[in-house]
């Protein structure tokens, strides 16, 4: 699926199309700084029925949100330098016990996902708009 976002209100339409397509409990979010990964997550959590405040887990590494379908864990792996640091936060336990795990900056962990089913979303900030691809 491919989308173009011109302004912040367009995120709702994107989320309305993507949410029904989430079949796996892992969603990788890729994009440069300020691309809109956390903004997407805010809209998605609202769509999934969460009343929790959604913000970037840059410093906490992981945020937890409640939804009627179960827990959602929102990771930001940007500051983690290697796979050992990812395992130190207990990512496997989160993956095993989540309705959904949203992982921003997943590159340090991506090789470990071999054999698992997951979705991937890429957000490219072109300056004028955002180009979104979702698999």
Buried (B, 14 or more C-beta within 10 A) or exposed (E): EEBEBEEEEBBEEBBEEBEEEBEEBBBBBBBEEEBBBBBBBBBBBBBBEBEBEBEBBEEEBBBEBBBEEEBBBBBBBBEBEEBEBBEEBEBEEBBEEBBBBBBBBBEBBBEBBEEEEBBBBBBBBEEEBBBBEBE
